[in-house]
Amino acid sequence: MNQKSKLLIVDDDHAHRNMLKLMLEDWGYQAFEASSGEEAVDFVKQQAVDLVLCDVRMTQMDGFATLTAVHEWNPAIPVILMTAYSSVEKAVEAMKIGAYSYVTKPLDFEVLKNTLYNALEHTRLKEENSQLRQVLNVAEAMPLGRSAAIRSLQEMIETVAPSEATVLITGESGTGKELVAKAIQANSFRKNDAFVTINCAALAENLLESELFGHEKGAFTGADKMREGRFVQADNGTLFLDEIGEMPLALQAKLLRVLQNGEIQRVGSDKVKTVNVRIIAATNRNLKEEVEKGRFREDLYYRLNVINLEVPALRQRRDDIPLLAQKFVENFAAANRKAIKGFTPQAMDMLMRYDWPGNVRELENAMERAVILSAGEYITERSLPLAIQQAAAGGAEEIPSRAFANKSLDDIEKEAISATLAETADNKSEAARRLGITRATLHSKLKKYHLE
């Protein structure tokens, strides 16, 4: 038994209560007493307990009312009711409103012992599962991979995330810079607060300023009401400024002011508002070169570049390609209701040889396409984009007739079904299994394509 478990016995019968206290302590628990429901509720408000063992029949506040009051204070505390045989029906009703279980009087001590153990074990497992979900949520936010390059990045994220430092994330397009920003947030003390994103390249200068800082009613044409900006939305949380290298110089000065003293002004207002926001910025540009060319403020560059995290290109972390590809295939297969297990050796070889100029984003798109085009249990080289097939073929301009160029999805699906039926000697059950569809779906498609 867990000697740290604290149990509260609630019973207006002093002798019965005292007997239970001695027995529970003999079983290894810390036992406390309350002679009434009111006293029990006051006790749990003053001191944490792991379980309440409560009699149903008490002269003032009965066990049902005590159960309700305890759970109003803390619904996580398991409550076990002690009841006479004549009140079992009511005890079952009480379980519907939150009691963990009940035991009948006269007490069977072995039953009581097991019920206490199970209740405490149930609570412990709930806590462990909650903690595990938190750990998994943080792990899920981390960039996926086992390569040396990505492990180094993961370690840096874990190191800098708990700080309040501004972070500049650099790397080629499609490497997953926003995912890194989210991982920093998930591992920080701001993880339960807002994570707000804005793409600095997506808006014109006047609209970007309004998006960032907000505007007053009538500040410009179309401003029909006052609006708070992204900084206010991210107050106490994190603001992710994607493509920071595209921000106009005039706005860079206003951003610098926020970084220096945490003050913003809505467009059209002379009032200053203070915000508490952690800034994470990202760019695929070389900001140092942009500074030298006069396109980026030097003082802002140094304010942003307190911590620099560079996300490696996919070609620099080829060891991660199988893991990433499998993860994407699992996600897209589930979304498209397909039973795809993985890749043929030839298809994986093509993925490993390709240079991935579009990085992880290109891999994700390629896997979505492959899942849609695949008719069997494994992704084949025929399902991969033409560029990947050409790269594997040494840059040949054309791929043999196996390629899907100039064919509709219906044509491709029809050919795949015909080929699979031929391979299985027209065994429709086996063909459906290989295609990852049900026999009924196969019959439907045979009718659709006049293959019956």
C-alpha angles and dihedrals in degrees: 000000000000105000090198093062111112116210126189117208113205115193134129090213103092096197094049092045093050092048091053092048093054092046095048091049089051087055090055102261130126103241127199130184136224121180095202143020092254091053090048093053091049089049096054090048090055101038135025116247131184098213142004120218105195135181115228099214112062126147099238116019109015126216095264092055090045090052091052094047094047091051092047085060097039120357091188094071110100112228122201117194125214111211142165118250090255091061099047092107091057091046090055088052089052089056088060089060095048114290112140094216144314137238125205129234132272083050122237098215095205090053090048092048092051093044092052092048093049093047093051092044090051091053092047092052091049090054092047091049090050091051091046091052089053091050092047092048090054091045091048090056092055119096106265119243149088101219120119090248095054094041089056090051092048090052091050091050091052090049100048100033098080091052126082093231121135110247129209113201116199133183144109122300113281097022094116104259093156090053088055090051090052090048090054090051092047092053095044134088087252093062093116093049132078124300107199124186132198129175108220092199095055100068138055115250097260093046092046091053091051092047091051102041105017127233142246123245108275094014089130140351109301095020094124094160141019114272133190117225135227093273091062091044088054095045109143088006138069132291116203113204106197120197091012089170089071094059113118116248094244091057091045089066091054091047089052089056091056091050091049102047109359094245127138136178126206115235107270095018132105092198120107120220124194120222133183105216133151111221123217115178132187136194141166090208129091098249093191089060090045089055091051090051092050095245097112130042113251094213091052091047091057091044091054097040097065088118120016120199116186116202110214121235115251092248087060091056104040091151087072096055096089092048094047094043092051092049092051092046091051091051096047094041090055092047092049095040094241128144100225117159102185143285139321113243090249093054093049090047089056091050091051094049096049119096097219101216088183091051122204092345090058091048091051092051091047091052092050090053092046093052092050093049097041117101099180140051095275134052107245130198088256090066095056124096117272093247091060092047091049092049090052090048091057097262097305111170094228135035118216120267090282088082122100097230115143093003127121122231089249091055091049093048092047091051092047092052093047092049093048092049089051091050091050096044090246093305098154096191091054092042091052090049092051092046091051094237136108122264089245091055090049092053089049091053093045088056092045093053095037092242097134 
